[in-house]
Amino acid sequence: MSVRSRKTLLTAVALTAGLSLAAVAPALAGAGAHRTARAGAVSTVQGDPRDVTRHVADFYAAYIDSVRAADDPSAAAGAKALRGFYLSAAARAKVSAYEKRQHADGVLFARGVPVKWKVARTGSGAGHATSRVTLTWGHGPHTRVTGVDVLSDLKTLEITDLETVR
């Protein structure tokens, strides 16, 4: 692995860990102060580094956190590092071309940041898996839902293509 690849990987891992810690720290700080009687109030997430769908979900989680933190000067660098780690060179080129053409984010296929997202595996074959990323924009009567189909290499888990769902 080249030095540049290692630096990109370390930056992406550090960013993901930092964003995860930032999200969990407020909950941990108040864990003893406010206890809820509802058993369903506890939220857990688990993963498997070999799971291609989880890999796509991890990318979108960290990427959306980076884009959402527009007031943080390191957020843009973080989003770029995440793209470098998770997307193939061809996918990065396609995202970049979309952004130049549409003046919008080529990973989210939109301007702005979704309020919710989910990822579901929709198929596999020929060494690739397809995941559908569903993005929810806005609240209440102005809620809009869009989709992105993500193609990933089953061996490397690298995202090789992204297509907006029409």
LOTI-768620 format. One record per residue: x, y, z of N, C-alpha, C, O in turn; residue number from 1. Coordinates in nm, 4 decimals, m for minus. Layout:
# LOTI-768620
{pt {X,Y,Z},{X,Y,Z},{X,Y,Z},{X,Y,Z},NUM}
...
END
This chain:
# LOTI-768620
{pt {0.0856,m0.1169,0.0000},{0.0000,0.0000,0.0000},{0.0901,0.1231,0.0000},{0.1855,0.1305,0.0775},1}
{pt {0.0606,0.2183,m0.0855},{0.1441,0.3365,m0.0963},{0.1259,0.4264,0.0253},{0.0290,0.4118,0.0998},2}
{pt {0.2183,0.5185,0.0452},{0.2115,0.6128,0.1565},{0.0860,0.6981,0.1444},{0.0189,0.7245,0.2442},3}
{pt {0.0539,0.7415,0.0224},{m0.0654,0.8242,0.0010},{m0.1928,0.7472,0.0356},{m0.2838,0.8011,0.0986},4}
{pt {m0.1983,0.6208,m0.0062},{m0.3142,0.5364,0.0251},{m0.3269,0.5172,0.1753},{m0.4367,0.5232,0.2306},5}
{pt {m0.2124,0.4939,0.2417},{m0.2145,0.4769,0.3871},{m0.2628,0.6034,0.4559},{m0.3420,0.5970,0.5499},6}
{pt {m0.2148,0.7192,0.4090},{m0.2574,0.8466,0.4689},{m0.4067,0.8688,0.4476},{m0.4766,0.9127,0.5389},7}
{pt {m0.4557,0.8386,0.3278},{m0.5984,0.8536,0.2986},{m0.6801,0.7618,0.3877},{m0.7816,0.8030,0.4438},8}
{pt {m0.6362,0.6383,0.4006},{m0.7063,0.5423,0.4853},{m0.7060,0.5885,0.6301},{m0.8101,0.5859,0.6958},9}
{pt {m0.5911,0.6307,0.6806},{m0.5837,0.6762,0.8188},{m0.6700,0.7998,0.8423},{m0.7323,0.8129,0.9476},10}
{pt {m0.6739,0.8899,0.7452},{m0.7585,1.0089,0.7568},{m0.9049,0.9693,0.7617},{m0.9805,1.0215,0.8436},11}
{pt {m0.9455,0.8784,0.6756},{m1.0850,0.8336,0.6735},{m1.1214,0.7638,0.8038},{m1.2289,0.7876,0.8588},12}
{pt {m1.0335,0.6786,0.8534},{m1.0608,0.6077,0.9789},{m1.0668,0.7058,1.0948},{m1.1557,0.6963,1.1794},13}
{pt {m0.9731,0.7999,1.0996},{m0.9730,0.8990,1.2071},{m1.0977,0.9850,1.2026},{m1.1568,1.0148,1.3064},14}
{pt {m1.1378,1.0250,1.0833},{m1.2580,1.1062,1.0688},{m1.3806,1.0289,1.1137},{m1.4639,1.0819,1.1871},15}
{pt {m1.3924,0.9051,1.0707},{m1.5071,0.8227,1.1094},{m1.5097,0.8032,1.2611},{m1.6152,0.8144,1.3235},16}
{pt {m1.3949,0.7745,1.3193},{m1.3893,0.7559,1.4645},{m1.4239,0.8844,1.5377},{m1.4976,0.8820,1.6363},17}
{pt {m1.3713,0.9962,1.4903},{m1.3995,1.1254,1.5531},{m1.5466,1.1618,1.5446},{m1.6052,1.2086,1.6422},18}
{pt {m1.6065,1.1403,1.4275},{m1.7491,1.1711,1.4120},{m1.8336,1.0791,1.4980},{m1.9339,1.1221,1.5549},19}
{pt {m1.7942,0.9528,1.5082},{m1.8672,0.8584,1.5929},{m1.8570,0.8998,1.7390},{m1.9571,0.8977,1.8106},20}
{pt {m1.7378,0.9374,1.7844},{m1.7190,0.9811,1.9213},{m1.7986,1.1076,1.9497},{m1.8585,1.1215,2.0564},21}
{pt {m1.7990,1.2003,1.8536},{m1.8752,1.3241,1.8717},{m2.0237,1.2957,1.8850},{m2.0941,1.3647,1.9587},22}
{pt {m2.0714,1.1950,1.8145},{m2.2135,1.1601,1.8212},{m2.2479,1.0873,1.9508},{m2.3581,1.1037,2.0033},23}
{pt {m2.1550,1.0070,2.0030},{m2.1826,0.9253,2.1204},{m2.1543,0.9994,2.2505},{m2.2221,0.9743,2.3502},24}
{pt {m2.0577,1.0890,2.2530},{m2.0166,1.1560,2.3760},{m2.1320,1.2250,2.4494},{m2.1441,1.2066,2.5705},25}
{pt {m2.2183,1.3042,2.3818},{m2.3284,1.3672,2.4556},{m2.4207,1.2645,2.5199},{m2.4702,1.2869,2.6304},26}
{pt {m2.4444,1.1532,2.4532},{m2.5313,1.0497,2.5095},{m2.4661,0.9863,2.6318},{m2.5327,0.9607,2.7321},27}
{pt {m2.3365,0.9611,2.6232},{m2.2670,0.9021,2.7370},{m2.2594,0.9979,2.8544},{m2.2694,0.9557,2.9696},28}
{pt {m2.2420,1.1252,2.8270},{m2.2328,1.2247,2.9333},{m2.3616,1.2324,3.0139},{m2.3587,1.2554,3.1348},29}
{pt {m2.4737,1.2133,2.9468},{m2.6013,1.2239,3.0164},{m2.6619,1.0899,3.0521},{m2.7776,1.0843,3.0936},30}
{pt {m2.5874,0.9820,3.0371},{m2.6433,0.8487,3.0576},{m2.6918,0.8279,3.2002},{m2.7954,0.7649,3.2213},31}
{pt {m2.6188,0.8796,3.2985},{m2.6592,0.8601,3.4369},{m2.7644,0.9585,3.4822},{m2.8369,0.9304,3.5776},32}
{pt {m2.7753,1.0723,3.4174},{m2.8659,1.1775,3.4615},{m3.0102,1.1496,3.4258},{m3.0993,1.1776,3.5059},33}
{pt {m3.0357,1.0964,3.3103},{m3.1724,1.0732,3.2650},{m3.1875,0.9286,3.2213},{m3.1370,0.8890,3.1163},34}
{pt {m3.2555,0.8518,3.3005},{m3.2793,0.7122,3.2640},{m3.4221,0.7002,3.2164},{m3.5139,0.7577,3.2748},35}
{pt {m3.4391,0.6259,3.1115},{m3.5727,0.6079,3.0564},{m3.6272,0.4715,3.0962},{m3.5523,0.3746,3.1088},36}
{pt {m3.7569,0.4651,3.1156},{m3.8207,0.3397,3.1533},{m3.8477,0.2526,3.0309},{m3.8726,0.1328,3.0440},37}
{pt {m3.8428,0.3124,2.9127},{m3.8715,0.2390,2.7903},{m3.7511,0.1557,2.7491},{m3.6418,0.2090,2.7294},38}
{pt {m3.7708,0.0278,2.7363},{m3.6627,m0.0598,2.6913},{m3.6277,m0.0325,2.5456},{m3.5134,m0.0534,2.5052},39}
{pt {m3.7239,0.0138,2.4658},{m3.7013,0.0399,2.3243},{m3.6239,0.1675,2.2982},{m3.5924,0.1968,2.1829},40}
{pt {m3.5922,0.2441,2.4009},{m3.5225,0.3712,2.3824},{m3.3739,0.3525,2.3548},{m3.3072,0.4466,2.3118},41}
{pt {m3.3215,0.2339,2.3784},{m3.1798,0.2073,2.3574},{m3.1582,0.1774,2.2092},{m3.2289,0.0959,2.1500},42}
{pt {m3.0603,0.2441,2.1512},{m3.0287,0.2241,2.0110},{m2.8935,0.1560,2.0006},{m2.7966,0.2004,2.0622},43}
{pt {m2.8862,0.0495,1.9238},{m2.7596,m0.0191,1.9041},{m2.7318,m0.0340,1.7555},{m2.8232,m0.0423,1.6735},44}
{pt {m2.6055,m0.0372,1.7237},{m2.5616,m0.0593,1.5867},{m2.4464,m0.1577,1.5929},{m2.3596,m0.1470,1.6795},45}
{pt {m2.4455,m0.2512,1.5037},{m2.3339,m0.3433,1.4969},{m2.2927,m0.3597,1.3517},{m2.3671,m0.3232,1.2607},46}
{pt {m2.1766,m0.4134,1.3312},{m2.1305,m0.4273,1.1944},{m2.0393,m0.5462,1.1759},{m1.9988,m0.6127,1.2712},47}
{pt {m2.0086,m0.5704,1.0514},{m1.9182,m0.6774,1.0128},{m1.8332,m0.6197,0.8996},{m1.8877,m0.5843,0.7951},48}
{pt {m1.7037,m0.6094,0.9169},{m1.6201,m0.5463,0.8149},{m1.6206,m0.6186,0.6811},{m1.5704,m0.5653,0.5821},49}
{pt {m1.6763,m0.7390,0.6766},{m1.6840,m0.8149,0.5522},{m1.8171,m0.7958,0.4812},{m1.8342,m0.8441,0.3692},50}
{pt {m1.9109,m0.7271,0.5433},{m2.0463,m0.7105,0.4900},{m2.0506,m0.5907,0.3956},{m2.0306,m0.4769,0.4381},51}
{pt {m2.0765,m0.6159,0.2689},{m2.0742,m0.5104,0.1670},{m2.1824,m0.4055,0.1922},{m2.1585,m0.2867,0.1704},52}
{pt {m2.2996,m0.4465,0.2372},{m2.4068,m0.3502,0.2644},{m2.3699,m0.2610,0.3821},{m2.3956,m0.1407,0.3797},53}
{pt {m2.3108,m0.3189,0.4836},{m2.2667,m0.2413,0.6004},{m2.1576,m0.1427,0.5584},{m2.1512,m0.0308,0.6092},54}
{pt {m2.0731,m0.1848,0.4664},{m1.9654,m0.0981,0.4171},{m2.0252,0.0263,0.3491},{m1.9784,0.1380,0.3711},55}
{pt {m2.1273,0.0065,0.2677},{m2.1968,0.1185,0.2021},{m2.2631,0.2062,0.3077},{m2.2566,0.3289,0.2996},56}
{pt {m2.3269,0.1437,0.4068},{m2.3925,0.2197,0.5135},{m2.2910,0.3015,0.5932},{m2.3176,0.4168,0.6273},57}
{pt {m2.1760,0.2435,0.6228},{m2.0713,0.3166,0.6949},{m2.0249,0.4379,0.6153},{m2.0062,0.5465,0.6703},58}
{pt {m2.0064,0.4177,0.4845},{m1.9655,0.5295,0.3994},{m2.0690,0.6420,0.4029},{m2.0343,0.7575,0.4273},59}
{pt {m2.1945,0.6088,0.3790},{m2.2970,0.7129,0.3759},{m2.3140,0.7803,0.5117},{m2.3377,0.9009,0.5176},60}
{pt {m2.3025,0.7049,0.6203},{m2.3131,0.7649,0.7540},{m2.2035,0.8692,0.7756},{m2.2314,0.9826,0.8144},61}
{pt {m2.0806,0.8301,0.7506},{m1.9683,0.9219,0.7716},{m1.9700,1.0367,0.6707},{m1.9393,1.1507,0.7054},62}
{pt {m2.0058,1.0064,0.5467},{m2.0077,1.1094,0.4428},{m2.1140,1.2155,0.4733},{m2.0865,1.3351,0.4630},63}
{pt {m2.2337,1.1730,0.5102},{m2.3403,1.2676,0.5424},{m2.3024,1.3501,0.6649},{m2.3304,1.4699,0.6691},64}
{pt {m2.2391,1.2883,0.7646},{m2.1913,1.3645,0.8807},{m2.0915,1.4716,0.8380},{m2.0963,1.5841,0.8877},65}
{pt {m2.0016,1.4376,0.7469},{m1.9018,1.5340,0.6996},{m1.9660,1.6488,0.6233},{m1.9330,1.7653,0.6457},66}
{pt {m2.0574,1.6156,0.5335},{m2.1237,1.7194,0.4535},{m2.2106,1.8078,0.5428},{m2.2205,1.9285,0.5213},67}
{pt {m2.2724,1.7474,0.6417},{m2.3600,1.8223,0.7336},{m2.2803,1.9223,0.8180},{m2.3330,2.0269,0.8558},68}
{pt {m2.1561,1.8914,0.8470},{m2.0714,1.9771,0.9297},{m2.0035,2.0839,0.8452},{m1.8825,2.1039,0.8554},69}
{pt {m2.0803,2.1520,0.7625},{m2.0258,2.2506,0.6684},{m1.9499,2.3631,0.7380},{m1.8614,2.4236,0.6774},70}
{pt {m1.9825,2.3926,0.8644},{m1.9140,2.4997,0.9360},{m1.7787,2.4556,0.9923},{m1.7032,2.5385,1.0430},71}
{pt {m1.7474,2.3271,0.9840},{m1.6201,2.2743,1.0311},{m1.5217,2.2734,0.9144},{m1.5467,2.2067,0.8140},72}
{pt {m1.4101,2.3463,0.9256},{m1.3147,2.3534,0.8143},{m1.2570,2.2176,0.7729},{m1.2154,2.2015,0.6582},73}
{pt {m1.2538,2.1217,0.8622},{m1.1983,1.9914,0.8262},{m1.3014,1.9009,0.7589},{m1.2659,1.7937,0.7098},74}
{pt {m1.4279,1.9418,0.7556},{m1.5334,1.8563,0.7003},{m1.5126,1.8276,0.5513},{m1.5290,1.7136,0.5079},75}
{pt {m1.4772,1.9280,0.4738},{m1.4568,1.9073,0.3300},{m1.3410,1.8103,0.3054},{m1.3488,1.7236,0.2184},76}
{pt {m1.2352,1.8258,0.3822},{m1.1215,1.7339,0.3683},{m1.1631,1.5934,0.4099},{m1.1190,1.4952,0.3502},77}
{pt {m1.2465,1.5837,0.5108},{m1.2945,1.4533,0.5554},{m1.3787,1.3857,0.4496},{m1.3617,1.2666,0.4235},78}
{pt {m1.4698,1.4603,0.3880},{m1.5548,1.4042,0.2823},{m1.4682,1.3563,0.1653},{m1.4934,1.2503,0.1079},79}
{pt {m1.3675,1.4340,0.1313},{m1.2778,1.3960,0.0213},{m1.1998,1.2692,0.0574},{m1.1818,1.1813,m0.0269},80}
{pt {m1.1537,1.2600,0.1821},{m1.0803,1.1407,0.2259},{m1.1710,1.0175,0.2238},{m1.1276,0.9087,0.1861},81}
{pt {m1.2962,1.0347,0.2642},{m1.3906,0.9228,0.2607},{m1.4130,0.8753,0.1178},{m1.4164,0.7551,0.0916},82}
{pt {m1.4283,0.9692,0.0261},{m1.4426,0.9324,m0.1152},{m1.3205,0.8547,m0.1622},{m1.3327,0.7541,m0.2322},83}
{pt {m1.2030,0.9021,m0.1233},{m1.0788,0.8370,m0.1641},{m1.0669,0.6955,m0.1117},{m1.0113,0.6088,m0.1791},84}
{pt {m1.1180,0.6711,0.0069},{m1.1083,0.5389,0.0666},{m1.2171,0.4441,0.0160},{m1.1879,0.3289,m0.0158},85}
{pt {m1.3405,0.4902,0.0081},{m1.4531,0.4022,m0.0240},{m1.4817,0.3875,m0.1733},{m1.5307,0.2827,m0.2154},86}
{pt {m1.4527,0.4889,m0.2541},{m1.4898,0.4868,m0.3964},{m1.3712,0.4479,m0.4843},{m1.2574,0.4869,m0.4579},87}
{pt {m1.3992,0.3715,m0.5879},{m1.2958,0.3397,m0.6867},{m1.2608,0.4666,m0.7642},{m1.3341,0.5654,m0.7588},88}
{pt {m1.1500,0.4637,m0.8352},{m1.1087,0.5789,m0.9161},{m1.2164,0.6131,m1.0189},{m1.2454,0.7305,m1.0421},89}
{pt {m1.2758,0.5105,m1.0806},{m1.3804,0.5348,m1.1808},{m1.5041,0.5982,m1.1166},{m1.5646,0.6884,m1.1745},90}
{pt {m1.5415,0.5517,m0.9982},{m1.6575,0.6095,m0.9291},{m1.6295,0.7544,m0.8892},{m1.7176,0.8396,m0.9006},91}
{pt {m1.5073,0.7830,m0.8424},{m1.4717,0.9216,m0.8065},{m1.4779,1.0116,m0.9293},{m1.5246,1.1252,m0.9204},92}
{pt {m1.4315,0.9622,m1.0434},{m1.4357,1.0411,m1.1670},{m1.5803,1.0686,m1.2083},{m1.6128,1.1791,m1.2516},93}
{pt {m1.6658,0.9694,m1.1950},{m1.8067,0.9867,m1.2294},{m1.8742,1.0876,m1.1364},{m1.9528,1.1709,m1.1815},94}
{pt {m1.8438,1.0802,m1.0079},{m1.8983,1.1749,m0.9094},{m1.8524,1.3158,m0.9426},{m1.9320,1.4097,m0.9401},95}
{pt {m1.7261,1.3306,m0.9732},{m1.6704,1.4620,m1.0062},{m1.7347,1.5202,m1.1323},{m1.7673,1.6388,m1.1363},96}
{pt {m1.7527,1.4379,m1.2335},{m1.8156,1.4840,m1.3581},{m1.9590,1.5285,m1.3318},{m2.0030,1.6301,m1.3856},97}
{pt {m2.0320,1.4539,m1.2499},{m2.1693,1.4909,m1.2146},{m2.1705,1.6273,m1.1446},{m2.2536,1.7130,m1.1746},98}
{pt {m2.0777,1.6456,m1.0516},{m2.0731,1.7713,m0.9757},{m2.0431,1.8908,m1.0656},{m2.1003,1.9981,m1.0467},99}
{pt {m1.9554,1.8736,m1.1616},{m1.9249,1.9827,m1.2550},{m2.0449,2.0147,m1.3427},{m2.0721,2.1312,m1.3717},100}
{pt {m2.1162,1.9120,m1.3847},{m2.2325,1.9285,m1.4717},{m2.3540,1.9839,m1.3972},{m2.4225,2.0728,m1.4479},101}
{pt {m2.3807,1.9327,m1.2790},{m2.5048,1.9627,m1.2070},{m2.4888,2.0640,m1.0931},{m2.5887,2.1126,m1.0400},102}
{pt {m2.3659,2.0960,m1.0552},{m2.3408,2.1858,m0.9419},{m2.4116,2.1360,m0.8166},{m2.4728,2.2134,m0.7430},103}
{pt {m2.4021,2.0049,m0.7937},{m2.4629,1.9396,m0.6787},{m2.3719,1.8253,m0.6356},{m2.2839,1.7840,m0.7111},104}
{pt {m2.3923,1.7749,m0.5163},{m2.3115,1.6661,m0.4630},{m2.3332,1.5391,m0.5451},{m2.4470,1.4973,m0.5663},105}
{pt {m2.2260,1.4789,m0.5905},{m2.2344,1.3609,m0.6750},{m2.2478,1.2296,m0.6007},{m2.2669,1.1255,m0.6636},106}
{pt {m2.2384,1.2312,m0.4693},{m2.2620,1.1114,m0.3896},{m2.4086,1.1071,m0.3474},{m2.4711,1.0011,m0.3455},107}
{pt {m2.4621,1.2241,m0.3136},{m2.6017,1.2351,m0.2702},{m2.6959,1.2681,m0.3859},{m2.8177,1.2564,m0.3720},108}
{pt {m2.6401,1.3091,m0.4997},{m2.7169,1.3507,m0.6171},{m2.8155,1.4619,m0.5812},{m2.9320,1.4589,m0.6208},109}
{pt {m2.7667,1.5588,m0.5063},{m2.8533,1.6694,m0.4629},{m2.7682,1.7807,m0.4028},{m2.6482,1.7657,m0.3800},110}
{pt {m2.8341,1.8907,m0.3787},{m2.7745,1.9994,m0.3006},{m2.8320,1.9861,m0.1602},{m2.9491,1.9514,m0.1446},111}
{pt {m2.7529,2.0125,m0.0599},{m2.8021,2.0014,0.0764},{m2.7697,1.8661,0.1372},{m2.6921,1.7876,0.0826},112}
{pt {m2.8319,1.8410,0.2527},{m2.8017,1.7212,0.3303},{m2.9322,1.6526,0.3704},{m3.0238,1.7190,0.4191},113}
{pt {m2.9422,1.5221,0.3511},{m3.0645,1.4521,0.3921},{m3.0763,1.4470,0.5446},{m2.9765,1.4544,0.6163},114}
{pt {m3.2001,1.4342,0.5925},{m3.2220,1.4243,0.7370},{m3.2176,1.2794,0.7840},{m3.1942,1.2537,0.9021},115}
{pt {m3.2397,1.1846,0.6934},{m3.2331,1.0422,0.7264},{m3.1843,0.9648,0.6047},{m3.1949,1.0109,0.4910},116}
{pt {m3.1308,0.8468,0.6313},{m3.0877,0.7583,0.5243},{m3.1008,0.6145,0.5706},{m3.1008,0.5864,0.6904},117}
{pt {m3.1120,0.5238,0.4749},{m3.1067,0.3806,0.5052},{m3.0491,0.3091,0.3841},{m3.0558,0.3588,0.2717},118}
{pt {m2.9928,0.1929,0.4086},{m2.9284,0.1150,0.3026},{m2.9824,m0.0271,0.3076},{m2.9921,m0.0868,0.4148},119}
{pt {m3.0176,m0.0811,0.1913},{m3.0642,m0.2187,0.1800},{m2.9959,m0.2846,0.0611},{m2.9822,m0.2238,m0.0451},120}
{pt {m2.9538,m0.4069,0.0790},{m2.8945,m0.4826,m0.0319},{m3.0065,m0.5254,m0.1253},{m3.1081,m0.5791,m0.0812},121}
{pt {m2.9877,m0.5015,m0.2536},{m3.0935,m0.5323,m0.3495},{m3.0565,m0.6432,m0.4473},{m3.1414,m0.6884,m0.5241},122}
{pt {m2.9314,m0.6875,m0.4455},{m2.8944,m0.7965,m0.5343},{m2.7448,m0.8150,m0.5427},{m2.6671,m0.7365,m0.4882},123}
{pt {m2.7054,m0.9220,m0.6131},{m2.5637,m0.9459,m0.6374},{m2.5473,m1.0386,m0.7561},{m2.6386,m1.1124,m0.7932},124}
{pt {m2.4300,m1.0332,m0.8142},{m2.3965,m1.1173,m0.9276},{m2.2702,m1.0694,m0.9940},{m2.2369,m0.9511,m0.9868},125}
{pt {m2.1998,m1.1589,m1.0582},{m2.0765,m1.1272,m1.1305},{m1.9743,m1.0558,m1.0427},{m1.9035,m0.9662,m1.0887},126}
{pt {m1.9672,m1.0968,m0.9142},{m1.8670,m1.0400,m0.8247},{m1.9016,m0.9043,m0.7670},{m1.8171,m0.8409,m0.7038},127}
{pt {m2.0247,m0.8582,m0.7874},{m2.0666,m0.7280,m0.7363},{m2.1967,m0.7413,m0.6583},{m2.2735,m0.8354,m0.6783},128}
{pt {m2.2198,m0.6464,m0.5699},{m2.3463,m0.6375,m0.4967},{m2.4052,m0.5001,m0.5223},{m2.3326,m0.4020,m0.5386},129}
{pt {m2.5364,m0.4940,m0.5257},{m2.6058,m0.3673,m0.5410},{m2.6788,m0.3357,m0.4116},{m2.7466,m0.4213,m0.3547},130}
{pt {m2.6644,m0.2128,m0.3661},{m2.7351,m0.1639,m0.2482},{m2.8179,m0.0439,m0.2893},{m2.7760,0.0349,m0.3740},131}
{pt {m2.9342,m0.0298,m0.2301},{m3.0182,0.0885,m0.2531},{m3.0075,0.1773,m0.1297},{m3.0409,0.1356,m0.0187},132}
{pt {m2.9605,0.3000,m0.1503},{m2.9541,0.3993,m0.0439},{m3.0767,0.4877,m0.0590},{m3.0960,0.5507,m0.1629},133}
{pt {m3.1590,0.4924,0.0443},{m3.2783,0.5761,0.0441},{m3.2500,0.6973,0.1311},{m3.2171,0.6844,0.2491},134}
{pt {m3.2631,0.8160,0.0712},{m3.2351,0.9415,0.1406},{m3.3660,1.0169,0.1627},{m3.4462,1.0319,0.0705},135}
{pt {m3.3867,1.0641,0.2850},{m3.5064,1.1411,0.3182},{m3.4644,1.2857,0.3386},{m3.3715,1.3154,0.4137},136}
{pt {m3.5347,1.3746,0.2703},{m3.5046,1.5181,0.2711},{m3.6223,1.5931,0.3323},{m3.7357,1.5785,0.2866},137}
{pt {m3.5967,1.6726,0.4345},{m3.6994,1.7571,0.4944},{m3.7890,1.6823,0.5919},{m3.7746,1.5623,0.6150},138}
{pt {m3.8831,1.7595,0.6486},{m3.9749,1.7072,0.7495},{m4.1176,1.7439,0.7126},{m4.1413,1.8356,0.6339},139}
{pt {m4.2106,1.6723,0.7695},{m4.3512,1.7058,0.7545},{m4.4011,1.6974,0.6119},{m4.3649,1.6064,0.5374},140}
{pt {m4.4860,1.7948,0.5738},{m4.5482,1.7885,0.4408},{m4.4503,1.8101,0.3252},{m4.4833,1.7835,0.2096},141}
{pt {m4.3316,1.8578,0.3562},{m4.2338,1.8854,0.2508},{m4.1279,1.7753,0.2398},{m4.0238,1.7949,0.1770},142}
{pt {m4.1547,1.6602,0.3008},{m4.0608,1.5489,0.2958},{m4.0515,1.4949,0.1536},{m4.1518,1.4787,0.0841},143}
{pt {m3.9278,1.4676,0.1127},{m3.9014,1.4110,m0.0198},{m3.8051,1.2949,m0.0014},{m3.7131,1.3021,0.0801},144}
{pt {m3.8261,1.1892,m0.0761},{m3.7404,1.0709,m0.0676},{m3.6768,1.0468,m0.2035},{m3.7447,1.0482,m0.3062},145}
{pt {m3.5446,1.0245,m0.2032},{m3.4728,0.9920,m0.3254},{m3.3933,0.8643,m0.3025},{m3.3789,0.8183,m0.1892},146}
{pt {m3.3422,0.8078,m0.4105},{m3.2647,0.6857,m0.3976},{m3.1384,0.6876,m0.4807},{m3.1302,0.7554,m0.5831},147}
{pt {m3.0406,0.6125,m0.4353},{m2.9149,0.5948,m0.5065},{m2.8843,0.4453,m0.5080},{m2.8816,0.3808,m0.4032},148}
{pt {m2.8614,0.3907,m0.6273},{m2.8169,0.2521,m0.6377},{m2.6648,0.2521,m0.6382},{m2.6011,0.3217,m0.7172},149}
{pt {m2.6087,0.1731,m0.5493},{m2.4640,0.1675,m0.5303},{m2.4149,0.0281,m0.5657},{m2.4628,m0.0712,m0.5110},150}
{pt {m2.3197,0.0212,m0.6568},{m2.2588,m0.1053,m0.6977},{m2.1248,m0.1186,m0.6264},{m2.0425,m0.0271,m0.6297},151}
{pt {m2.1033,m0.2333,m0.5617},{m1.9798,m0.2570,m0.4859},{m1.9153,m0.3870,m0.5298},{m1.9838,m0.4836,m0.5633},152}
{pt {m1.7840,m0.3884,m0.5293},{m1.7070,m0.5086,m0.5588},{m1.7120,m0.5991,m0.4351},{m1.6764,m0.5557,m0.3256},153}
{pt {m1.7553,m0.7227,m0.4514},{m1.7685,m0.8136,m0.3368},{m1.6338,m0.8523,m0.2751},{m1.6269,m0.8826,m0.1559},154}
{pt {m1.5289,m0.8515,m0.3537},{m1.3979,m0.8915,m0.3022},{m1.3328,m0.7782,m0.2224},{m1.2824,m0.8008,m0.1124},155}
{pt {m1.3339,m0.6575,m0.2772},{m1.2659,m0.5444,m0.2125},{m1.3606,m0.4568,m0.1314},{m1.3152,m0.3766,m0.0497},156}
{pt {m1.4907,m0.4704,m0.1521},{m1.5969,m0.3879,m0.0927},{m1.5964,m0.2446,m0.1458},{m1.6770,m0.1623,m0.1025},157}
{pt {m1.5074,m0.2147,m0.2380},{m1.4984,m0.0802,m0.2943},{m1.6240,m0.0475,m0.3745},{m1.6751,m0.1310,m0.4492},158}
{pt {m1.6730,0.0754,m0.3580},{m1.7884,0.1226,m0.4345},{m1.7395,0.1563,m0.5750},{m1.6520,0.2410,m0.5932},159}
{pt {m1.7979,0.0882,m0.6744},{m1.7495,0.1040,m0.8112},{m1.8419,0.1874,m0.8981},{m1.8015,0.2320,m1.0055},160}
{pt {m1.9657,0.2097,m0.8538},{m2.0588,0.2908,m0.9336},{m2.1728,0.3396,m0.8455},{m2.2126,0.2729,m0.7500},161}
{pt {m2.2239,0.4561,m0.8788},{m2.3407,0.5144,m0.8127},{m2.4331,0.5665,m0.9194},{m2.3891,0.6330,m1.0132},162}
{pt {m2.5615,0.5369,m0.9062},{m2.6636,0.5838,m1.0016},{m2.7832,0.6354,m0.9247},{m2.8294,0.5709,m0.8306},163}
{pt {m2.8333,0.7504,m0.9635},{m2.9549,0.7998,m0.9014},{m3.0723,0.7143,m0.9475},{m3.0775,0.6723,m1.0631},164}
{pt {m3.1661,0.6888,m0.8575},{m3.2850,0.6097,m0.8899},{m3.3857,0.7028,m0.9518},{m3.4185,0.8070,m0.8950},165}
{pt {m3.4345,0.6662,m1.0673},{m3.5316,0.7519,m1.1380},{m3.6714,0.7067,m1.1112},{m3.7664,0.7664,m1.1620},166}
END
